[in-house]
């Protein structure tokens, strides 16, 4: 009943803002608003990727295991993204083909991976792969990686050709991008002091990669050397996914929930925490 009253109130607001000149379009506008509101209210304010919430687990062969979590929005804006965790204990896992599922970013949690002809061998390094782009991935032995964004759907075939309507090649969508944790040594990323942890007094730094094309995502790797630390209440206007590569991170909302290595947490743009 509360949900219905809330939606009706929102609908009446949208309806009253429509000009009488668009009277014939009101049913269409109202239907779109109803669908949008239903989608927004159906999403949680935060989502935890843990053993109890995973939706699948299966062997990849050669000592590798893949765990899956279903998502609702690969961009992590209106809902939590799809996530997979791949762990290889002894053997290796190889994946080659074209990315059909949607944009994904793959992070090294432990060990290393060979990704599109580049070795990513430091925790927190990653690769972003656009939809329709070629993928060549090898997760090494004794390694763990996170796959975040769209469902992991790589198939054989030729990559589609993007149409460039501009005069510059810079307008062509990026295919992939590497984010190596040592990029700051070559001015490919910024290594800056964290001004939020313990109100800027902590021994903590951020590696910041800004978007180069406004298609490839920005990325932040937080290195916190404090035994105990905290961050004041804040909001992520574009949503955010937290991956704990070591140690634990606790979040205080209606209750206190923590994630450890091997777990993750997504927060909605609507959550102040």
Residue pairs with C-beta under 8 A, 6 or more apart in sequence:
3 41
6 41
7 34
7 37
7 38
7 41
10 33
10 37
11 30
11 33
11 34
11 37
14 29
14 30
14 33
15 26
15 30
18 25
18 26
18 29
22 29
39 78
39 79
40 78
43 72
43 78
43 79
43 80
43 268
44 80
44 268
45 253
45 267
45 268
45 270
45 271
46 251
46 253
46 265
46 266
46 267
46 268
46 271
46 273
47 53
47 80
47 265
47 266
48 257
48 259
48 263
48 264
48 265
49 69
49 83
49 259
49 263
49 264
49 265
49 266
50 259
50 263
53 69
54 67
54 68
54 69
55 68
55 69
55 70
56 67
56 68
57 65
57 66
57 67
57 68
58 65
58 66
59 65
59 66
60 66
60 86
60 88
60 93
61 91
61 93
62 88
62 90
62 91
62 92
62 93
63 88
63 89
63 90
63 91
63 141
64 86
64 87
64 88
64 89
64 91
64 92
64 93
64 139
65 86
65 87
65 88
65 89
66 84
66 85
66 86
66 87
67 84
67 85
67 87
68 82
68 83
68 84
69 82
69 83
69 84
70 82
71 79
71 80
71 81
71 82
71 83
71 150
71 151
72 78
72 79
72 80
72 81
73 79
73 80
73 81
74 81
74 82
74 102
74 103
74 104
74 149
74 150
75 81
75 103
75 149
75 239
76 148
76 149
76 238
76 239
76 240
76 241
76 266
77 238
77 239
77 269
79 268
80 241
80 266
81 148
81 149
81 150
81 241
81 266
82 101
82 148
82 149
82 150
82 151
82 152
83 146
83 147
83 148
83 241
83 264
84 146
84 147
84 152
85 109
85 144
85 145
85 146
85 147
85 262
86 93
86 139
86 144
86 145
86 147
87 143
87 144
88 111
88 139
88 140
88 141
88 142
88 143
88 144
89 141
89 142
90 141
90 142
91 141
92 138
92 139
92 140
92 141
93 137
93 138
93 139
94 137
94 138
94 139
95 135
95 136
95 137
95 138
95 154
96 135
96 136
96 137
96 154
97 134
97 135
97 154
97 155
97 156
97 157
98 132
98 133
98 134
98 135
98 154
98 155
98 156
98 157
98 158
98 159
99 129
99 130
99 131
99 132
99 133
99 134
99 135
99 153
99 154
100 131
100 132
100 153
100 154
100 155
101 131
101 150
101 151
101 152
101 153
101 154
102 131
102 149
102 150
102 151
102 153
103 128
103 129
103 130
103 131
103 149
103 150
103 217
104 128
104 129
104 147
104 148
104 149
104 150
104 152
105 126
105 127
105 128
105 129
105 147
105 148
105 149
105 217
105 219
106 113
106 115
106 126
106 127
106 129
106 137
106 145
106 146
106 147
106 148
107 124
107 125
107 126
107 145
107 146
107 148
107 243
108 120
108 121
108 122
108 123
108 124
108 125
108 126
108 143
108 144
108 145
109 123
109 144
109 145
109 146
109 243
109 245
109 261
109 262
110 123
110 142
110 143
110 144
110 245
111 121
111 139
111 140
111 141
111 142
111 143
111 144
112 119
112 120
112 121
112 140
112 143
113 119
113 120
113 137
113 138
113 139
113 140
113 143
113 145
114 120
114 136
114 137
114 138
114 140
115 127
115 136
115 137
115 138
115 178
116 127
116 129
116 134
116 135
116 136
116 137
116 176
116 178
117 136
118 127
118 178
118 180
120 126
120 127
120 178
120 180
122 180
122 181
122 182
123 181
123 245
123 246
124 181
124 207
124 221
124 223
124 245
125 178
125 179
125 180
125 181
126 178
126 179
126 219
127 176
127 177
127 178
127 179
128 176
128 177
128 179
128 216
128 217
128 219
129 135
129 175
129 176
130 173
130 174
130 175
130 176
130 215
130 216
131 150
132 159
132 160
132 162
133 159
133 175
133 176
134 159
134 175
135 154
139 145
144 262
146 243
146 264
148 241
148 243
148 264
162 172
162 173
164 171
164 172
165 171
170 213
173 213
173 215
174 212
174 213
174 215
174 216
177 212
177 216
179 189
179 209
179 219
180 188
181 207
181 221
183 189
183 207
183 209
184 190
184 191
184 207
188 209
189 207
189 208
189 209
190 206
190 207
190 208
190 209
190 210
191 205
191 206
191 207
191 208
192 205
192 206
192 208
193 200
193 204
193 205
193 206
194 200
194 202
194 204
194 205
194 206
194 222
194 224
196 231
196 232
196 234
197 204
197 222
197 224
197 226
197 229
197 230
197 231
198 204
198 226
198 229
198 230
199 232
202 224
202 225
202 226
202 229
203 224
203 225
203 226
204 222
204 223
204 224
204 225
204 226
204 229
205 222
205 223
206 220
206 221
206 222
206 223
207 220
207 221
207 223
208 218
208 219
208 220
209 218
209 219
209 220
210 218
211 217
211 218
224 247
233 272
233 273
234 272
234 273
235 269
235 271
235 272
235 273
236 267
236 269
237 269
238 269
239 266
239 267
239 268
239 269
240 266
240 267
241 264
241 265
241 266
241 267
242 249
242 251
242 259
242 264
242 265
242 266
242 267
243 264
244 259
244 260
244 261
244 262
244 263
244 264
245 261
246 261
247 260
247 261
248 258
248 259
248 260
248 261
249 258
249 259
249 265
250 256
250 257
250 258
251 257
251 258
251 259
251 265
251 267
251 273
252 273
253 271
253 273
257 265
259 265
267 273
